[in-house]
């Protein structure tokens, strides 16, 4: 990345924003298609297990690369000039050219969010290999958060490879050392698994899904065991504040589950960028109190 490092900082940030917009467009594809691909696979597996003949699928088969982008409502293909991140949404006034159905606001939001995070990561890490790795982690967290919000699902297809990638990258020492990464992966999973078991014993209900355990294990593999308490504290605080606000102001029913993955992802990203500063600030406050 020597050529990129030679660019002025402002140019690197602009380039990161443009790349973030393009990547955000692809993340939208993953967010839309991956749950449907998984559902189709689960249906086939269940039919095979039960010895049933597979029912004919009404929708065409899809994967992350095929077919080209299309309108989910009418299946009309989206032409290249209708697929420019954010710009096309504004030009089309948020509606499909063919059928006029409103395009979900999620599409420009994810594109803008990915661009903003790319700029922030480029500012924090610079044009470097750790910066590229941080962008990969950020992209996974965005996809997991969006899918969890829409489907209350944190797919193993992302959690699993993300965890192993974090463990392998620990060999480089960019974020943490291998020992901290291995302990972090185990501690991340066991921390929420323990909370889950205690909550189930106390209430007879399941407070969270296994995908949450795996996501925290992923973050532990990338950021080390030292990050686990900070991530749990930040995510719990965010979840409590947002959940209370939704109950008070948005009419959310008490007892109705809320996805926890987005809060874990947000806390993980905060720690990725400012984790050591947060730990140092907390230790300074703690020592000042004594």
Secondary structure, DSSP 4 states (H G I P E B T S, - for coil): -HHHHTS-HHHHHHHHHHHHHHHHHHHHHHHHHHHHHHHHHHHHHHHHHTTPPPPPPSSPP--SSSS--B-TTT-PBPPGGG-STTHHHHHTTTB-TTT-PBPPTHHHHHHHHHHHHHHHHHHHH-SSHHHHHHHHHHHHHHHHHHHHHHHS---HHHHHHHHHHHHHHGGGTSSS-HHHHHHHHHHHHHHHHHHHHHHHHHHSS--S-HHHHHHHHHHHHHH-THHHHHHHHHHHHHHHHHHHHHHHHS-PPTT-----HHHHHHHHHHHHHHHHHHHHHHHHHHHHH-
